[in-house]
């Protein structure tokens, strides 16, 4: 059992479950907002690449991971930005919310 789990169990045992639940819900809401904001901040950068290369970020990522897009520095930057979006979307999914 982790330290955090031990602390949660201890708080539940002393009757602080409702307070703990509200606090955790607020922390989760803050993380959700942060991930959504990060995705929105990346969208304009992705749009520049999408327009320049006339391709969606999803298509670029698929081609890059298939090894058919080459190794241009701009492509690496684009893929890196998109991987950040994918990471934030994955974290949102783990938190049980839609990335959109």
C-alpha positions in Angstrom: 0.0 0.0 0.0 1.3 3.4 -0.9 1.8 6.3 1.4 -1.1 8.1 -0.2 -3.4 5.0 0.2 -2.4 4.8 3.9 -3.3 8.4 4.4 -6.6 8.0 2.7 -7.5 5.0 4.7 -6.5 6.8 7.9 -8.7 9.8 7.0 -11.6 7.5 6.3 -11.2 5.7 9.6 -11.5 9.0 11.5 -14.7 9.9 9.7 -13.2 12.4 7.2 -14.5 10.5 4.2 -16.9 13.1 3.0 -14.3 15.9 3.2 -11.8 13.7 1.5 -14.2 12.9 -1.3 -14.9 16.6 -1.9 -11.2 17.4 -1.8 -10.3 14.7 -4.3 -13.2 15.7 -6.6 -11.8 19.3 -6.6 -8.3 18.0 -7.3 -9.5 15.9 -10.2 -11.5 18.9 -11.6 -8.4 21.0 -11.4 -6.3 18.4 -13.3 -9.1 18.0 -15.9 -9.1 21.8 -16.5 -5.3 21.8 -16.7 -5.2 19.1 -19.3 -8.0 20.6 -21.4 -6.3 24.0 -21.3 -2.9 22.4 -22.3 -4.6 20.8 -25.3 -6.3 24.1 -26.3 -3.0 25.9 -26.1 -1.4 23.3 -28.4 -4.1 23.5 -31.0 -2.9 26.7 -32.7 0.6 25.3 -33.0 -0.7 22.1 -34.5 -2.9 24.2 -36.9 0.2 25.9 -38.3 1.7 22.6 -39.2 -1.5 21.2 -40.5 -2.0 24.1 -42.9 1.7 24.1 -43.9 1.8 20.4 -44.8 -1.9 20.2 -45.8 -2.4 17.2 -43.5 -4.1 16.6 -40.1 -2.0 16.0 -37.1 -3.6 12.5 -36.8 -2.5 11.6 -40.3 0.9 13.1 -39.8 1.3 11.0 -36.6 0.2 7.8 -38.4 2.6 8.3 -41.3 5.4 9.3 -39.0 5.0 6.2 -36.8 4.7 4.0 -39.9 8.1 5.5 -41.0 6.8 7.0 -44.2 7.1 10.7 -43.4 10.8 11.2 -43.2 12.9 12.9 -40.5 12.5 16.6 -41.2 13.0 18.7 -38.0 9.6 20.4 -38.4 8.0 17.0 -38.6 9.7 16.0 -35.4 8.5 19.1 -33.7 4.9 18.6 -35.0 4.9 15.0 -33.8 6.2 16.0 -30.4 3.4 18.6 -30.0 0.8 16.0 -31.1 2.2 13.4 -28.7 1.7 15.9 -25.9 -2.0 16.2 -26.9 -2.3 12.4 -27.0 -0.8 12.2 -23.5 -3.2 14.8 -22.1 -6.1 13.0 -23.8 -5.0 9.7 -22.3 -4.9 11.3 -18.9 -8.3 12.7 -19.4 -9.6 9.3 -20.3 -8.0 7.9 -17.2 -9.9 10.5 -15.2 -13.1 9.3 -16.9 -13.8 12.3 -19.0 -13.9 13.0 -22.7 -10.9 14.9 -24.1 -13.0 17.1 -26.2 
